[in-house]
Amino acid sequence: MQQLIAGELSRNRSSEVQTTLLDAIAESNLKAAPATWGEAVAVALQDPNSAVAHAGIRAARAITSTNKIDPAIEKIVLRAANDSGKSDDLRLELVSLLPARSTLSIPLFFVTPSAISTRLQSSHAANQCRLGGGSREFD
């Protein structure tokens, strides 16, 4: 079943099907997620459809253990979080996936104050991240 989910995520381009499969991953409650899910979730995080990207975030949370994130997901999260074309809400949710002490670029923090105030609780890890490209560090 796990391989079927990963395979369908890579083959099926329907937003509704992808969201359903990502929600299945998010609700899976597995102790250890299959390796193929990391790559499939990383692809979903890049989807231009915000519903798929948000479902990808929920799935990423389910397969990410404390301070350990799949390398494929981390790479995409950093890239997508720095994409100013994405909504501030999505970008802050992406940052919340990163483990403490992750290096972030300063332009990431040029988001609207309202987005920060409404999402600060979900981005607890941002308090402990180091900012790259500048001299600010948070511990």
Secondary structure, 3 states (H helix, E strand, C coil): CHHHHHHHHHHCCCHHHHHHHHHHHHCCCCCCCCHHHHHHHHHHHCCCCHHHHHHHHHHHHHHCECCECCHHHHHHHHHHHCCCCCCHHHHHHHHCCCCCCCEEEHHHHCCCHHHHHHHHHHHHHHHHCEEECCCCECC
